[in-house]
Amino acid sequence: MNKFMLGRKAGMTQIFDENGETIPVTVIDCGPLTVVQNKSQETDGYQAVKVGYEAFKKGNKPEKGQFAKAGVEPMRFLREFRDTDHFEIGQSINVADMFEVGNSVDVVGISKGKGYQGSVRRFGTARGPMAHGSKYHRHAGSNGTSATPSRVRKGNKLPGHLGQDRVTVQNLRIVKVDGERNILVVKGAVPGARGGLLEITTSVKSAQ
C-alpha cells in the first residue's frame, strides 16, 4: 500500500543522535485526514482515495455537494492518492496510522517565490568583467542565432519569474512520529515557506 499524508511545514530545527551527531530536521504538522471518496478501477478507471484536510466553512456549491454526499464537514484541501487500500467514507487517518520511524518518504511542496530575477541568479550563468571599461556585467548575453533560424530558440536562459514551482524532494528519512500531536519529523529540508502545504508519500525509490 502506498502511504500518504498532508501537512503544513512548521519549520526546521536540529536533533542529536545516540553518537552526539547533529541531524538537521524539518517538523511537519500533519493531518488528521478525512476520507471523502474511494475511486475504483470499475467505476473510475483507476484506484485511488480522495481525502480532505483542514476544516473550512466556505466553498462553492459543487465542493459542498461532495462533502455532503460523504457526510463530512467541508475541507480546505482535497487530494487524491493512487494505488491505496480501501478506506471507509468519513474515516479519520492519523499520521501514526501511516508512517513509522525509519520510513523513507517523498515530500511535495510549492517552493518559495523569488519574483522576477535575472539570468545570473535564475540559472547561474557566468557574468562578464566587472571593471569600469566593461559594457557587459550581468546581462543575459546574445539571444539570437543570426539568419538561421532568425528567432530566439525555445529554452533560452532569459530573465523571468523564479520560484513558486511544484518541487519534490525524494528519499527523506523519518526520524520521529508523534501520533498524539500529529507531528512528523524528517531528516533534511522540504520545499516552501513555513505554513506551506506539503504532500507526503512513500518514496518511489525505496523499499520501505
N, C-alpha and C positions, 0 to 999 in steps of 0.2 A: 504493500500500500504506500502511495505517495503521501508523506506527511506535509502538513501545511499550517500556516498561522498568519494572522495580520496583527500589526502593532505599530506603535509610534516610537521613533528614536528619542530616547531620554537623554543621551549624552555619552561621552567617553570617560573612562577612569582607568585605574590600574589595580591589579591584584598581585599577590605573590604566591608562587607555587611552593611545594614542600622543600625545594632546594634554595628558596630565598630569591629566585629569579623573578624579575618584574615582567608581568604579562599585560600588554595594553588590551583593554576590552571595551566593548560597546554594550550599554544597557538598553534593552528594548522593552517597553511597556506593552505587553501582548494581551489580546482578547479580553474576555471570552467571546467566541464567535457563536452566532445563532444560525442554524441550518434553515434555509428558506426554500430550497428546491433540490430534488435529486433528478439528474438527467440520465437517461439510459440509451443504450445502443438502439433499441427497438423504436422508441418514440422520437429521439433527437439526433440519432446518428453517431453519438459519442457518449461516453460515460463520464459524468462529472458531478460535482456537488457545488451548489451556489450557497454562499454564506454571507451574512451581514455582520457589520462591525460598527459599534458606537450608536447608541440610541439617538434618534433625530426626529424632531417633531414636524419639521417642514417636509416638502416634497410635492411633486406633481401627481396628477391623478393616476397615470399608469404605474408609477412607482408605488404609490399607496395600495394599488389594487393587488399587486403580487404579495405584498406583506399581509394584506387582509386575507388573501386566499390561503396563505400559510398559517394564519392565526398568530402572527408575531407582531411586535411593535416595529414601526419604521426604523430603518438603519441608515446611517450616513453613507456607508460604503458597502458596495456589493461586489463580490469577486467570485469567479468560478475556478475550481481546481480539478484537473482531469485525472482519470485513472485512480480514483479513490474508492474506498469502501462505501457501502450504502449506509446512510445515516437517517435517523428519524427526523421528520419535519418538526422544527421547534427545538431540537436538541441543542444544548449548550456544550461547546467544545472548549476545554481549558488547555492552556499551554502544556501543563504536566501530562495531559492525555496524549499528546502528540510526540513530544521530544524528551530526550534524556541526555545527561552529561556524556560527552564523547561523540555524539552525532555530528555529522558534517552537513551543513546547510548552505543553500544559495539564498542571498538576500537581494531583493529588487527594490529600488527606490528612485526618486527623482533628484538628480544632482543639483547642487546649488547654482543659481543663475548668476552669471558674471556680467551680464549686459553686453553691449557692443564692444568688441575688442579687436585689436589689430592682428595681423598675421603672425607677429613675433610671439605674442602671448597665446594666441589661439592654436597655433600649430608648431611653435618652437622653431620657426625659420631663423636663419642667420641674419644678422643685421650688417649694415655697412660700416665703414670707418666713422668714428665719432669726432674726427678732427674738424677744425673750423672750415677747412677748404673743401670738405666733402659735401656733395649735394644729395647724398643718399644715406639715410640713417636707419630708420625703422619702417620704410615703405615695403609694400608687398612685392616690388620688383616688376619685371615685364609680364604682361598679361597675354599679349597676342602671340601669334606664330607666323608672322609675315603674310605672304599672299596665300599660303596654303596652310590651314583651311580658311584663313581670313576671318577667324572668330575666336572667341575665348573658349577653350576646351572645358568640358564638364569636369568638376572635381578640382578645379584650380584653387590653390590655397589663398583665399582672399579674406579680408576683414569681414566680420559678421557677428551674429549672436553666439555667445559662448555659455555653455551650461544649460540647465533646465531640461536635461535629457533623461530618458529612462536608462538606468545603469544597473547591471547585475554584477555582484561580487560573489565569486564561487568559492566553495570549499572552506567555509568558516567553521571552526570547531566550537561547539557549545561547551562552556566551562561551568555554567550554573543554570539550574532551572528552579524557580520558586513558584510553585503552584498556588500558594496562598495569596501572594501579592501579584500574581500574573506577570512575573518578570523572567526574561530570558537574557542571559549574558553570553556573548560570543566573543571569541578572540579576534582582534583586529578592528578595522574601520568599516563602516557601511555608508552607502550614499546618502546625501541630503543633509539638511539642517535639522536642528533639534525640533521635535514635534512633527517631522515628516512621516507620511505613511510608508510602511515597509511591508513587503510580501516575503514570507519566509517559507521555503520549501526544501524537501530533501534534495541533497546535492546530486546532480546528474552524473558527476564524475567520481562518486564514492559509493561503496557497497553498504555503508551504514545508513 
